[in-house]
């Protein structure tokens, strides 16, 4: 599935993407010694927060993903889909 970048925040190490179906995804760079990316579709609560608060909500989400990666791993996109 192809995605287009909506914006990249290099300071907070994440980007917001939109897939072919109009879903918004966040991709966050995680790790310290070894870096890896965690990408998943925003859920309804996260979308509502983004609509209400704008970029700040994504900054907060990216920070939480980077610090609590294991919580978000089950939501990661399967690259073969």
C-alpha positions as CSV (number, residue, x, y, z in Angstrom):
1,X,0.0,0.0,0.0
2,X,1.4,3.4,-0.9
3,X,1.3,6.4,1.4
4,X,1.9,10.0,1.0
5,X,3.6,12.2,3.5
6,X,1.5,15.0,5.0
7,X,4.4,16.4,7.0
8,X,7.6,15.3,8.7
9,X,8.7,16.5,12.1
10,X,12.4,15.8,12.2
11,X,12.8,17.4,15.6
12,X,10.3,15.0,17.2
13,X,11.3,12.2,14.8
14,X,7.9,11.3,13.3
15,X,5.9,11.8,10.2
16,X,2.2,11.9,9.4
17,X,1.1,9.8,6.4
18,X,-2.1,9.3,4.5
19,X,-2.8,5.9,2.8
20,X,-4.8,5.3,-0.3
21,X,-8.0,4.9,1.7
22,X,-7.7,8.3,3.4
23,X,-6.5,6.8,6.7
24,X,-4.0,8.8,8.7
25,X,-0.9,7.0,10.0
26,X,1.9,8.1,12.3
27,X,5.5,6.7,11.8
28,X,7.8,7.3,14.8
29,X,11.5,6.7,15.0
30,X,12.2,4.8,18.2
31,X,15.2,3.4,20.0
32,X,18.5,4.6,21.4
33,X,21.4,2.6,20.1
34,X,19.5,0.8,17.4
35,X,16.8,2.9,15.7
36,X,13.6,1.4,14.2
37,X,10.3,2.8,13.0
38,X,6.9,2.1,14.5
39,X,4.0,2.9,12.1
40,X,0.3,2.6,12.8
41,X,-3.1,4.0,11.9
42,X,-4.5,6.7,14.1
43,X,-7.5,5.5,16.1
44,X,-10.7,7.5,16.6
45,X,-9.5,9.0,19.9
46,X,-6.2,10.1,18.3
47,X,-7.9,11.5,15.2
48,X,-10.3,13.5,17.4
49,X,-7.4,14.8,19.4
50,X,-5.6,15.8,16.2
51,X,-8.7,17.7,15.0
52,X,-9.0,19.5,18.3
53,X,-5.4,20.2,19.2
54,X,-3.6,20.0,15.9
55,X,0.1,19.1,15.7
56,X,0.6,19.2,19.5
57,X,-1.5,16.1,19.8
58,X,0.8,14.3,17.3
59,X,3.9,15.6,19.1
60,X,2.5,14.1,22.4
61,X,1.6,10.8,20.7
62,X,5.1,10.5,19.1
63,X,6.7,11.1,22.5
64,X,4.5,8.4,24.1
65,X,5.2,5.9,21.3
66,X,9.0,6.5,21.6
67,X,8.9,6.0,25.4
68,X,6.3,3.2,25.5
69,X,6.9,1.4,22.2
70,X,5.7,-2.0,23.4
71,X,2.2,-0.6,24.0
72,X,1.9,0.4,20.3
73,X,3.6,-2.6,18.6
74,X,0.3,-4.6,18.3
75,X,-1.1,-1.7,16.2
76,X,1.8,-1.7,13.7
77,X,0.9,-2.1,10.0
78,X,1.9,-5.3,8.3
79,X,4.1,-4.3,5.4
80,X,2.7,-7.0,3.2
81,X,-0.8,-5.7,3.3
